[in-house]
Amino acid sequence: MKKKRTGYDEVFKDTIRYYFEGFAIVKPEYEIHRLPRKIDILIIEAEHSIKDYVVLFTYFKKYNIIEFKSEADNFELEDLYKTGYYIYALLTREYKEIYHKNLTYTLVCTEKPNLLFEELKPKKLKKGLYVLKELSIIEIKIVVIDELEEKLEKEVKYLKMFSGKEKRRAFLEWLIEKESEEYMLMQTMILYGEEMMKIAKEKGYYLSGTEERVEELTEIFGVKERLIKIGIEKGTQIGIEKGTQIGIEKGTQIGIEKGTQIGFRKSQRLVKKEKLKTTIRLKKSGMTIEFISNVMEIKQDWLERFFNKVKL
């Protein structure tokens, strides 16, 4: 099942990019195996050590994959297989540059995904950080935001923006009282505007009667007005882009329908050939037939007959 993008996903990507782009290269999505699809992850390329800039991601290497699961996402069993597949896809496509010794994969979750922990039982490294070694050729780190106890500094304070509902209030109170976190304030307003307004009122920002408090409250509400304007501009641009994409897709469909049956068969053969190449790569990487069957959506008995013939 394809993951449905949420507002959390887009704000998370923008937030991680905002923090890491000062000292690393951030890629918001990645093509794999020359197929017409992209994987919904972030890749952080670090040419040099970034330990001075992080307190949690101290294990990062040159290439670092981050996937995000908010509390709005349903974590399903097939997500476990896809995580391993994404890693193998990168390794097999970019094997000259990316390999298991310079690659990390981190699954960032708002709350602990019970299915993953019940099925695979990750090992706890410290509060909020776990490691899983059985699923892939490299270790998979799992960050549970609601369990993190590090100080609100560096990348941790940005992760805390995506806390679950029960843990979020303390962070929002801290953020409202800060004077130098305008970017974070704007991003959290996108996600929790009404909740922030309620907390600001409960904290007495409009009751004190002092000029300073009034100015502070005006700033908070001013951010909301700016966000509305920004949202309209971005929404218009997104609408144009989506409309263009829909037109392209419809035009492509018309072209396909007008194509000859011979051309259709050729395209099908090319897709099948590429799929078989990927299947062989996964088998050579040591993946089980059951795993390959799940990620490639090929019947297990057919794969068994196929691998018996090719004799890898």
C-alpha positions as CSV (number, residue, x, y, z in Angstrom):
1,M,0.0,0.0,0.0
2,K,1.4,3.4,-1.0
3,K,2.0,5.7,1.8
4,K,-0.3,8.7,1.8
5,R,1.5,11.9,2.2
6,T,0.4,14.1,5.0
7,G,1.1,17.7,6.1
8,Y,3.4,16.3,8.7
9,D,5.6,14.6,6.0
10,E,6.1,17.8,4.1
11,V,6.8,20.0,7.1
12,F,9.2,17.3,8.5
13,K,11.1,17.3,5.2
14,D,11.3,21.1,5.1
15,T,12.4,21.2,8.8
16,I,15.2,18.7,8.4
17,R,16.4,20.4,5.3
18,Y,16.4,23.8,7.1
19,Y,18.6,22.5,9.9
20,F,21.0,20.2,8.0
21,E,21.6,22.3,4.8
22,G,23.9,24.5,6.7
23,F,26.5,21.8,6.9
24,A,25.4,18.9,4.6
25,I,23.6,18.2,1.3
26,V,19.9,17.2,1.7
27,K,18.0,15.3,-1.0
28,P,14.2,15.1,-0.4
29,E,13.5,12.1,-2.6
30,Y,15.4,9.5,-4.6
31,E,14.9,7.5,-7.8
32,I,15.7,3.8,-7.7
33,H,16.6,1.3,-10.4
34,R,15.7,3.6,-13.3
35,L,12.0,2.9,-12.6
36,P,9.4,5.6,-12.8
37,R,9.0,5.9,-9.1
38,K,10.5,7.7,-6.1
39,I,11.0,6.7,-2.5
40,D,9.6,9.1,0.1
41,I,12.7,9.6,2.2
42,L,15.4,12.2,2.8
43,I,19.1,11.6,2.1
44,I,21.6,13.6,4.0
45,E,25.1,13.6,2.4
46,A,27.9,14.6,4.8
47,E,31.3,15.1,3.2
48,H,32.8,15.7,6.6
49,S,32.0,14.7,10.2
50,I,28.9,16.4,11.5
51,K,29.3,15.4,15.2
52,D,29.7,19.0,16.2
53,Y,26.2,19.8,14.9
54,V,24.2,16.9,16.4
55,V,23.5,15.4,19.7
56,L,21.4,12.4,18.6
57,F,22.6,11.5,15.1
58,T,26.2,11.1,16.1
59,Y,26.3,7.8,14.3
60,F,25.7,9.4,10.9
61,K,28.2,8.5,8.1
62,K,28.6,9.9,4.6
63,Y,25.1,8.9,3.3
64,N,22.2,8.9,5.7
65,I,18.7,8.0,4.9
66,I,15.8,9.3,7.1
67,E,12.2,8.1,6.8
68,F,9.5,9.7,8.9
69,K,6.3,8.2,10.4
70,S,4.0,10.6,12.2
71,E,1.3,9.7,14.6
72,A,-1.1,10.1,11.6
73,D,0.6,7.3,9.7
74,N,-0.5,3.7,10.0
75,F,2.6,1.4,10.3
76,E,1.8,-1.8,8.3
77,L,3.7,-5.0,7.9
78,E,4.7,-4.3,4.3
79,D,6.4,-1.1,5.6
80,L,9.0,-3.4,7.3
81,Y,9.8,-5.0,4.0
82,K,10.0,-1.7,2.1
83,T,12.5,-0.3,4.6
84,G,14.9,-3.1,3.7
85,Y,14.1,-2.8,0.0
86,Y,14.9,0.9,0.0
87,I,18.4,0.2,1.4
88,Y,19.1,-2.6,-1.1
89,A,17.8,-0.4,-3.9
90,L,20.3,2.3,-3.1
91,L,23.2,-0.1,-2.7
92,T,22.5,-1.9,-5.9
93,R,22.0,1.2,-8.0
94,E,24.8,3.3,-6.6
95,Y,27.2,0.6,-5.6
96,K,30.2,2.5,-6.9
97,E,29.6,5.2,-4.3
98,I,27.1,4.0,-1.7
99,Y,27.9,0.8,0.2
100,H,27.0,-0.6,3.6
101,K,30.0,0.9,5.4
102,N,29.2,4.5,4.5
103,L,25.4,4.3,4.8
104,T,23.0,4.7,7.7
105,Y,19.2,4.3,7.7
106,T,17.1,6.0,10.4
107,L,13.3,5.5,10.9
108,V,12.0,8.5,12.8
109,C,8.7,7.9,14.5
110,T,6.5,10.2,16.6
111,E,5.4,7.3,18.8
112,K,6.7,3.8,19.1
113,P,5.4,1.6,16.2
114,N,4.0,-1.3,18.1
115,L,3.9,-3.7,15.1
116,L,7.6,-3.2,14.4
117,F,8.6,-3.7,18.0
118,E,6.4,-6.8,18.4
119,E,7.6,-8.4,15.2
120,L,11.3,-7.6,15.2
121,K,12.1,-6.5,18.8
122,P,14.7,-3.8,18.2
123,K,17.5,-3.4,20.8
124,K,17.3,-0.2,23.0
125,L,20.5,1.9,22.8
126,K,19.2,4.7,25.0
127,K,16.0,6.5,25.7
128,G,14.3,7.1,22.4
129,L,16.9,5.4,20.2
130,Y,16.8,1.7,19.1
131,V,18.7,-0.5,16.6
132,L,17.5,-3.3,14.4
133,K,20.0,-5.6,12.8
134,E,18.0,-8.4,11.3
135,L,16.1,-6.7,8.5
136,S,18.8,-5.4,6.2
137,I,22.5,-5.5,5.3
138,I,23.0,-2.5,7.5
139,E,21.7,-1.6,11.0
140,I,18.5,0.3,11.1
141,K,18.2,3.0,13.8
142,I,14.8,3.8,15.1
143,V,14.2,7.2,16.8
144,V,11.0,7.5,18.9
145,I,10.5,11.3,19.4
146,D,8.2,11.0,22.4
147,E,10.9,9.1,24.3
148,L,13.8,11.5,23.7
149,E,15.2,13.1,26.8
150,E,18.0,15.2,25.3
151,K,18.0,18.9,25.9
152,L,16.1,21.0,23.4
153,E,19.1,21.9,21.3
154,K,20.6,21.3,17.8
155,E,18.6,18.7,15.8
156,V,16.6,17.4,18.9
157,K,14.5,20.6,19.2
158,Y,13.5,20.3,15.6
159,L,12.5,16.7,16.1
160,K,10.4,17.6,19.1
161,M,8.2,19.7,16.8
162,F,6.7,16.4,15.8
163,S,5.9,15.1,19.3
164,G,2.7,13.2,19.9
165,K,-0.3,15.0,21.3
166,E,0.3,13.9,24.9
167,K,3.9,15.0,24.9
168,R,3.6,18.1,22.7
169,R,2.3,20.7,25.2
170,A,5.5,21.1,27.1
171,F,7.4,21.7,23.9
172,L,4.9,24.2,22.6
173,E,5.0,26.1,25.9
174,W,8.8,26.3,25.7
175,L,8.6,27.5,22.1
176,I,6.1,30.2,22.7
177,E,8.3,31.7,25.4
178,K,11.4,31.7,23.1
179,E,12.2,34.9,21.2
180,S,14.6,33.7,18.6
181,E,12.9,30.6,17.1
182,E,10.7,32.3,14.4
183,Y,11.2,29.4,11.9
184,M,10.1,26.8,14.4
185,L,7.2,29.0,15.5
186,M,6.0,29.3,11.9
187,Q,6.3,25.6,11.2
188,T,4.5,24.6,14.4
189,M,1.8,27.1,13.6
190,I,1.2,25.2,10.3
191,L,0.8,22.0,12.3
192,Y,-0.9,23.1,15.5
193,G,-2.2,26.6,15.0
194,E,-5.3,26.4,17.2
195,E,-3.4,24.5,19.9
196,M,-0.7,27.1,20.1
197,M,-3.3,30.0,20.3
198,K,-5.0,28.2,23.2
199,I,-1.7,27.7,25.1
200,A,-0.7,31.3,24.5
201,K,-4.0,32.5,26.0
202,E,-3.7,30.1,28.9
203,K,-0.2,31.3,29.7
204,G,-1.6,34.8,30.1
205,Y,-0.1,36.6,27.1
206,Y,-3.2,38.7,26.7
207,L,-4.1,39.2,30.4
208,S,-1.0,40.8,31.9
209,G,-1.8,44.3,30.6
210,T,1.9,45.2,30.0
211,E,3.0,46.6,26.7
212,E,5.7,43.9,26.3
213,R,3.1,41.1,26.6
214,V,0.8,42.7,24.1
215,E,3.7,43.0,21.6
216,E,4.6,39.4,22.3
217,L,1.0,38.3,21.6
218,T,0.9,40.4,18.4
219,E,4.0,38.7,17.2
220,I,2.4,35.3,17.7
221,F,-0.8,36.2,15.9
222,G,1.2,38.1,13.2
223,V,2.9,34.8,12.3
224,K,-0.5,33.3,11.7
225,E,-1.3,36.1,9.3
226,R,1.9,35.6,7.4
227,L,1.3,31.9,7.2
228,I,-2.1,32.5,5.6
229,K,-0.5,34.6,2.9
230,I,2.4,32.1,2.4
231,G,-0.1,29.3,2.3
232,I,-2.2,30.9,-0.4
233,E,0.9,31.6,-2.5
234,K,2.2,28.0,-2.1
235,G,-1.2,26.5,-2.6
236,T,-1.6,28.4,-5.9
237,Q,1.8,27.2,-7.1
238,I,1.1,23.6,-6.0
239,G,-2.3,23.8,-7.8
240,I,-0.6,24.9,-11.0
241,E,2.0,22.1,-10.7
242,K,-0.6,19.4,-10.0
243,G,-2.8,20.6,-12.8
244,T,0.1,20.5,-15.2
245,Q,1.0,17.0,-14.0
246,I,-2.6,15.8,-14.4
247,G,-2.6,17.1,-18.0
248,I,0.7,15.3,-18.7
249,E,-0.7,12.1,-17.3
250,K,-3.9,12.3,-19.3
251,G,-1.9,13.2,-22.5
252,T,0.4,10.3,-21.8
253,Q,-2.6,7.9,-21.4
254,I,-4.1,9.1,-24.7
255,G,-0.7,8.5,-26.3
256,I,-0.5,5.0,-24.9
257,E,-4.0,4.1,-26.0
258,K,-3.2,5.3,-29.5
259,G,0.1,3.2,-29.6
260,T,0.3,0.0,-31.5
261,Q,-0.2,-3.4,-29.8
262,I,3.4,-4.3,-30.7
263,G,4.8,-1.2,-29.0
264,F,2.8,-2.1,-25.9
265,R,4.2,-5.6,-25.8
266,K,7.7,-4.2,-26.1
267,S,7.2,-1.8,-23.2
268,Q,5.9,-4.6,-21.1
269,R,8.9,-6.7,-21.9
270,L,11.2,-3.9,-20.9
271,V,9.4,-3.4,-17.6
272,K,9.5,-7.2,-16.9
273,K,13.2,-7.3,-17.8
274,E,14.0,-4.5,-15.4
275,K,12.0,-6.2,-12.6
276,L,13.8,-9.5,-13.1
277,K,17.2,-7.6,-12.9
278,T,16.1,-6.1,-9.6
279,T,15.0,-9.6,-8.4
280,I,18.3,-11.1,-9.3
281,R,20.2,-8.3,-7.5
282,L,18.2,-8.9,-4.3
283,K,18.8,-12.7,-4.5
284,K,22.6,-12.1,-5.0
285,S,22.5,-9.8,-1.9
286,G,21.3,-12.7,0.2
287,M,17.6,-11.9,0.4
288,T,15.2,-14.8,0.9
289,I,12.7,-15.8,-1.7
290,E,9.9,-14.8,0.7
291,F,11.3,-11.3,1.1
292,I,11.7,-10.9,-2.6
293,S,8.2,-12.1,-3.2
294,N,6.8,-9.5,-0.8
295,V,8.7,-6.4,-2.1
296,M,8.6,-7.3,-5.9
297,E,5.0,-8.7,-5.8
298,I,5.9,-11.9,-7.6
299,K,4.5,-15.3,-6.5
300,Q,6.9,-17.3,-4.4
301,D,6.4,-20.6,-6.3
302,W,7.3,-18.8,-9.6
303,L,10.4,-17.3,-8.0
304,E,11.5,-20.8,-6.8
305,R,11.2,-22.2,-10.3
306,F,13.0,-19.1,-11.8
307,F,16.0,-19.3,-9.5
308,N,16.2,-23.1,-10.0
309,K,16.6,-22.4,-13.8
310,V,19.1,-19.5,-13.6
311,K,21.2,-21.2,-10.8
312,L,22.7,-18.1,-9.2
